[in-house]
Amino acid sequence: MSKDKTARLNRLLNNGRCLDIALDHGVCNEPSFLDGLEDMPSVMERLLAAGPDAIQLNYGQSDLLQDRPGRDKPALVMRIDMGNPYNATRHRVMWAVLQNEHDPVLPAVQQDAACVVVNLFMLPDEPDLFRQCVQNIARVRADCDRYGMPLMIEPLVMQAPSAGSRYSVDGDAEKIVTLVRLARDMGADIIKADPTTDPADFHRVVQAARCPVLVRGGGREDLQQVFARSRVLMDEGAVGMVYGRNVYQHGNPSAVVDALMAMIHRGASAKEAWDIYESGGAK
């Protein structure tokens, strides 16, 4: 790994750990994902006050973080691709493209991002979508090496939607491990992986990655369940979490961030995290 990548990773991973709050849902073109994100400047102010390690944004919203003066702010993780698998209706053609086709990593360099993130979709009967993701990764990996930018790959194994539903996470450990291994072999510096159905199997994902692994949060759930699962996943070797809707769709995002930061950085139990949340986020 180049010296430049190490410097950026050190900015992202606080003592090797990270809570990354994902606010990059605008490029999914899915209205339900925007609940709680209508007023982005207000959302950003609340999260900056909460103090996670990183905030994940697209280029068009990155100014809300990077135009803020001072050094004491979360690192920027920039999403540089987009696709259509998140919609409730299955599309006739599935696609995944880079947001900036000419020089996809340059906007992240210009905005002083600590990392870029791209998807690796594995959907049933969608080989062309998978091929597009592989091509995207091959393209940006070369640019990441050139610019000294860490590459986060998000391997997503999904189940086919039933009538009236969208694609959902397939937590099969064998499938996740296989796709994570592919992501690592293509040059991932960081992996953002879905949890396995049995969280106790997640150590296999960590072993396959051979680089820092952050766990993807997904849709909003009961917070006590989120904390309980997160504790097991951390114990299985994850170095942190990437949560979005489980934070910004709650009435007190700061309290959720404080609870998760306590788990990730101070080894808090699920119960201790819940107590922090219920107390309003007192650190």
Residue pairs with C-beta under 8 A, 6 or more apart in sequence:
1 9
1 189
2 145
2 148
3 148
4 147
4 148
4 149
5 144
5 148
5 149
5 150
5 189
7 148
8 113
8 114
8 115
8 148
8 149
8 150
9 114
9 115
9 150
9 189
9 190
9 212
11 75
11 114
12 18
12 20
12 53
12 54
12 75
12 77
12 114
12 115
12 150
12 190
13 53
13 212
13 239
13 240
14 53
14 265
15 265
16 212
16 239
17 53
17 239
17 240
17 264
17 265
18 53
18 54
18 212
18 214
18 239
18 240
18 241
18 264
19 52
19 53
19 54
19 240
19 241
19 243
19 257
19 260
19 261
19 264
20 52
20 53
20 54
20 55
20 56
20 77
20 214
20 240
20 241
20 242
20 243
21 47
21 52
21 54
21 55
21 56
21 74
21 242
21 243
21 244
21 247
21 248
21 257
22 56
22 217
22 242
22 243
22 244
23 37
23 40
23 43
23 44
23 47
23 55
23 56
23 57
23 61
23 244
23 248
24 56
24 57
24 58
24 61
24 79
24 117
24 244
25 33
25 34
25 37
25 244
25 245
26 33
26 34
26 37
26 58
26 60
26 61
27 58
27 79
27 82
27 99
28 82
28 83
28 86
28 87
29 84
29 86
29 87
30 86
30 87
30 88
32 88
33 86
33 245
35 249
36 43
36 245
36 248
36 249
37 43
37 248
40 61
40 64
41 64
43 248
43 253
44 55
44 64
44 65
46 253
46 254
47 55
47 74
47 247
47 248
47 253
47 254
47 257
48 65
48 68
48 73
48 74
49 254
50 253
50 254
50 257
50 258
50 281
51 74
51 257
51 261
52 74
52 257
52 260
52 261
53 74
53 75
53 240
53 261
54 74
54 75
54 76
54 77
54 114
54 115
55 65
55 74
55 75
55 76
55 77
56 77
56 78
56 79
56 117
56 242
56 244
57 64
57 65
57 76
57 77
57 78
57 79
58 78
58 79
58 99
59 78
59 80
59 99
59 100
59 107
59 108
59 111
62 76
62 78
62 111
62 113
63 111
65 73
65 74
65 76
66 76
66 111
66 112
75 113
75 114
75 115
76 108
76 111
76 112
76 113
76 114
76 115
77 113
77 114
77 115
77 116
77 117
77 152
78 107
78 108
78 111
78 113
78 115
78 116
78 117
79 99
79 116
79 117
79 118
80 98
80 99
80 100
80 104
80 105
80 107
80 108
80 116
80 117
80 118
80 140
81 96
81 97
81 98
81 99
81 104
81 118
81 119
81 136
82 96
82 97
82 99
83 94
83 95
83 96
83 97
83 119
83 121
83 129
84 91
84 94
84 95
84 96
85 94
85 96
85 121
85 123
85 129
85 156
85 158
85 166
85 167
86 166
86 167
87 166
88 161
88 164
88 165
88 166
89 166
90 161
90 166
90 167
94 121
94 123
94 126
94 128
94 129
95 129
95 132
96 119
96 121
96 129
96 132
96 133
96 136
97 132
97 136
98 104
98 118
98 136
98 139
98 140
99 107
100 106
100 107
103 143
104 136
104 139
104 140
104 143
105 116
105 140
105 143
105 144
105 146
105 147
105 149
106 143
106 147
108 116
108 147
108 149
109 147
109 149
113 149
114 150
115 149
115 150
115 151
115 152
115 189
115 190
116 140
116 144
116 149
116 150
116 151
116 152
117 152
117 153
117 154
117 192
118 133
118 136
118 137
118 140
118 151
118 152
118 153
118 154
119 133
119 136
119 153
119 154
119 156
120 130
120 133
120 134
120 137
120 153
120 154
120 155
120 156
120 179
120 182
120 183
121 129
121 130
121 133
121 156
121 158
122 130
122 155
122 156
122 157
122 158
122 175
122 179
123 129
123 130
123 158
123 160
123 167
124 158
124 159
124 160
125 160
134 186
137 151
137 153
137 183
137 186
137 187
138 186
140 151
141 151
141 186
141 187
143 149
144 150
144 151
144 187
144 189
145 187
150 189
150 190
151 187
151 188
151 189
151 190
152 188
152 189
152 190
152 191
152 192
152 214
153 183
153 186
153 188
153 190
153 191
153 192
154 191
154 192
154 193
154 216
155 176
155 179
155 180
155 182
155 183
155 191
155 192
155 193
155 194
156 169
156 179
156 194
156 216
157 169
157 170
157 172
157 175
157 176
157 179
157 194
158 167
158 168
158 169
158 170
159 167
159 168
159 169
159 170
160 167
161 167
161 168
169 194
169 218
170 176
171 194
171 195
171 196
171 197
171 198
172 196
172 197
173 196
173 197
173 198
173 201
173 202
173 204
173 205
176 193
176 194
176 196
176 205
177 204
177 205
177 208
178 208
180 191
180 193
180 205
180 208
180 209
180 213
181 208
181 209
183 191
183 209
184 191
184 208
184 209
184 210
184 211
188 209
188 211
189 211
189 212
190 211
190 212
190 213
190 214
191 205
191 209
191 211
191 212
191 213
191 214
192 213
192 214
192 215
192 216
192 242
193 205
193 209
193 213
193 214
193 215
193 216
194 215
194 216
194 218
195 202
195 215
195 216
195 229
195 233
196 202
196 204
196 205
199 229
199 232
199 233
199 236
200 232
200 236
201 236
202 215
202 232
202 233
202 236
202 237
202 238
203 236
203 237
205 213
206 213
206 236
206 237
206 238
207 237
212 239
212 240
213 237
213 238
213 239
214 238
214 239
214 240
214 241
214 242
215 230
215 233
215 238
215 240
215 241
215 242
216 242
217 226
217 241
217 242
217 243
217 244
217 245
217 246
218 245
218 246
219 245
220 245
220 246
220 249
220 250
221 246
223 246
223 250
223 256
223 259
223 274
223 277
224 270
224 274
226 243
226 246
227 259
227 260
227 263
227 270
227 273
227 274
227 277
228 270
230 241
230 260
230 263
230 270
230 273
231 263
231 269
231 270
231 273
233 241
234 240
234 263
234 264
240 264
241 260
241 264
243 256
243 260
246 256
247 253
247 256
247 257
247 260
250 256
252 277
252 280
252 281
254 281
255 276
255 277
255 278
255 279
255 280
255 281
256 277
256 281
257 281
258 276
258 277
258 281
258 282
258 283
259 268
259 273
259 274
259 276
259 277
259 281
260 273
261 283
262 268
262 272
262 273
262 276
262 283
263 269
263 270
263 272
263 273
268 276
276 282
276 283
